[in-house]
Amino acid sequence: MNRRLFLQYSSLAGVSFLLPRGLDAASLLSEEAKLHKLTILHTNDVHSRIEPFPMDGSKNQGQGGIARRAALLKKIRSEEKNVLLLDAGDMFQGTPYFNYFNGELEIKLMSQLGYDASTIGNHDFDAGIENLQKQLSAHANFPIISANYDFNNTVMNKMAAPYNIIKKGPIKIGITGVGIELKSLVPDTLYKETQCLSPIEAVNKYAAILKNDHKCDYVICLSHLGYSYKTNQISDLVLAKESKHLDLIIGGHTHTFLDAPTVVKNKEEKEVLVTQAGWAGILLGRIDVYFEHSMKKKCVQCNNTVIEG
């Protein structure tokens, strides 16, 4: 199969397809048996939405909720061999569950759901950096990835790694992560002496390590920068354009619902996918990546799922 992308977009209205020239659906099915498949599931900005939205006639009524996400994850894992579950930050803040439990319930549930990694959002500091450290150290069984937050002089020192490597079957996945500048968004009394480094420099540094030194087959950035801005603020689209060695950016912060990933050409004129799954756990993002057995070539299929009753 060639390097061009195969994208399948799914919504409540139906399904549409964009296939590379010369590849029809029957060909894809016959080729799939010859390929290694990685299923990437992702959330962002869940904001303590433990229960579904109430049935009160509002736009999001009945959508989201941990129990329904757990059921969907169980179904997908029963169908797929190599499943990766990731989050792009802002686990905390938004419902009384956070006000009462300070994030303990959110982290416990993410651990039970089997998240493979998460990055940190600005609202994850809302009860203070000491609370963030406390909840993660006590209840998280998944790594926190942050390449541009320097926690050296804080209680979060050594709590976050700049990258992580996960193997799913024969596929080696490298994951890095970046967060938004905290100044002006979060009172400095909450994040203390955390230093926010350049996300572009951080991502390029660690993506190169993952791709070149560790020979990862696929490199993902968990980003809480935001999808795009009208100002010159660094966004996921800017990061993708200025990046090297990245294959996928899973974003957060701007609560952007994307029907399909955005394809951006990076500094080497190679394609990077940028995606985001809205907020509040309404959507479970899904990207299936198919690798040739040599791991030299790959194609991508996207099928996001709205979680509702």
N, C-alpha and C positions, 0 to 999 in steps of 0.2 A: 504494500500500500504506500502511496506517496505521502509527502510531508504535509500536504494541504489538509485543512481541517474538515472533519465531518461534524456538523453541529445539528443536534435535534433539540428543538425548543418545544416545551410543553407548557400549556396554561389551562385555565378553566374553560376557555373558549374552544380548545382543541389542540391539535398538534400540527406543526408545519415542519418541513424538512429542507435542508440545504445540503446537497451532496456534491462532493468533488466531481468534476467532469469525468465521465467514463465509469463512474461507480454507482450502480443502482442498489436498491434495498436488498435484492436477492444476493447480489455480490457481497454486500457487507455481511450478511448472515453466514454465507459460506466461508468468508475470510475470518470471521470471528473465532471459529474453532482453532485457527492457526495462531492466535494472538494471546498474549498475556493481557489481562484486563485489571485495571485499578479503578475502584469506585470511590470517589472523593465526595463526602457529605460535609456540609458546612452550615454554620449559623453565625450570626453576629447581632450585637445589640439586643440580646434577649431581655435585658432590663428587668430581671426578677419576675418575669411572667410565668409563674409556676402553674397557675390554672388558666384555662381558656378564657378569652374575653367573655363577659357575661352576656346572656341572651336578652339584651335590652333594646334591640332594634338598631344598635350602632353598626357602623360599617364593618367592623371586625368581629362581630358577635360569633361566638362558637369556635373561633380560630385560635391556633396556638395551644400551649399547655404542654407540660412535661409528659403526662400520661400518654397523650396521643403521639408525641414525638417518639416516646419509648416504643410504642407499638409499631410505628413505621420503621424505626431502626431495626427492630427485631425481624420484621418482614424482609427488609432489604438484606440484612446479614444472613438470613436463611436462603436467600436467592443468589448471593454473590460471595465469591471466595475471598477477595482482597479488598477490604473496606477500611477507609480512613475517615475518621470523624474529627473535624477541626472547628475552632471558634475564633472569631476575630475581635473579641473584646467587648467591653461594657456588659459584663455578666450581671452587675449590680445595678440597683436603683430603679424605681418605677412602680413598685407595689408595696403594700404594708409588710409583705414578707421580709423585704430588706430592712425596713424600719425596725422590725422586731428582732430579726435573727442576725442582722449585720453581714449578710452574705454567706453564713454557714450553710443554710439550706441549699443555696444555689450551687456551691462547690460540691457538697455531698451528692447532689443529684447529677451533676455533670460527671462526677466520678462513677456513679452507678450506671449512667448511660454509656460509659466507655469512651469518653473523649480521648483522642490521642495527643492533642496539644491545643493550647490557646495562647493568644497574646493578651495584652492589657489595654483596656480602654480608659479614657479620662474619668468616667464615672466609677470605675473600680477603686478610685481613691476617695470616694465620697465619705466614707467613715474613717478616713485617715490611713496612712501607709502602714501604721502599726497593725490596724485591723486587717488590712489586706494580707500582710505577712502572716498574721495569726490564722486566718481562715485557710490560706493556701498550705501552710505547714501542717495544720491539723487534719485537713480534710481532702486535699487534692492528691489524686494518684496519677495525674497527668502532668507533663512538663509545661511550664510557662516560658514562652519564647519572646525575648525582647532584645533586639540588637542595638537599639539607639537610646534606651534608657540606661543611664549610668547610675547604678544603685550603690556604688562603693561606700559612701558615707551614710548609709541608711540601714534600717533593719531588714530591708529587702536584699541586702548584699548576698550574692550567691543563690538567691531564690529563683532568679530567671537566667536562662541560658541564651546566648546569641543565636544558636541554631541547635537543631536536633536532627538525627537521622533515624528513620524508621524503615524497616523492611517488611513488605507485604508479599509473601511468596518470593519470587525471584526479583521483585522490583525494589530498588533502593530509592527512597524518597528523602530529599533534604528539605528541611523546613526552617525558615528564618522568620523574623517578625519585627514590626516597627509600630511605634505609637506617635500620636499627635503631640505637638508642643503643648505643655501643660500650663505654661504661663498665660494668664488672662482667662483660661478655662477653669482652672482649679486653684483655690486659695493655696498659697505656698505653705501655709501651716499644715496642710493635708499631705502634700507630697515631699515636704521637708527639703533635703539637699539633693534630691533626684536631679540629675542633669540630662537634658534632652539633646542628644547629638544629631547630626545630619542624617535623616533617614535614607537619603540617596547613597551617601558614602557608606553607611552601615550595610545596606542591602547589597550593594555591589561587592563589598569586601567579603561578606560571608557567602553570598551566592557563588562567587568565584572559588572559595574554599570547598563548598559543597560539590560543585560541578567538576572542578579540576583536580583537587586533592583527594576527595572522597569518591569521585566517579559516580555521583548520584545520577540516576536515570531521569529524575524529574525533580525540579526545584520549585518550591512554593513559598511565597511570602504571605504571612498573616499580617494584614495592615489595618491599623485603626487611624488612618490619615483622612479618610473621606474620599468619595468617588471623584468629585470634580468641584471646582470653584470658579467664580467669575474674576476673582482676584489672582494674584501671583502666589497664593498659598500652595504649598506642595500637596498634591492629591495623588490618588492611585494612578490616574491617567498620566500625570507628570512623572511619577515614579517609574511606570512601565516604559515610557519614552526614554528615560535617562538610564535605564537598567541594562545590565549584561547578565547572561546566564540564568535569568528567571524564565520559568515556563508559565506560571500562574500567580496572580495576586488575588487573594480572597480578602475583600475589604469590609470595612465597617464605618461607623461614626455618622455618616450622612443619611442612614436609614433608606438607602436607595434600593428600590425593587427593580431588578433587571430581568427582562424576559429572556435574555440571552447574554452571554459574556461579550464584552467589548474586545475587539482584537486591535492591539496597538503594536506598531513596529518599534523595536528597541534601538539602541545605539548601533547595533550590528545589523540592523534591518531584518531581524528575526522577530517572529510573532510572539507576543505575550498576551495571554488572556487575562482580563480584569473582570471580576464578578463580585456581586454583593447580594445578600438575601434579605433585604428589607430590615425588619426589626421585630421584636417581641416573639420570635419563634413562630411567626405566621407561616413562613416559608422554610422548607428544608432544601438548601441548595444541593444540587447533585451534578457532578461531572464524571463521566466515565472516560478513562484514558486507555486506549488500546495500543500495546507495544508489540512490534515484531519480536520474534524470539531472540534476535540479535540485539534488541533494545536500541537499534540505530534510528528507527523511524517510529512515529506514533501518530495517532489521530484521536480526536476528542469528540465526545457526545455529551450534550447538556440536557438534563431533564429535571427541572425544579418542580417540587411538589408542595402545593398548599395544604397545610395541616388544618383540617376542620372536621366537624362532626358529620 
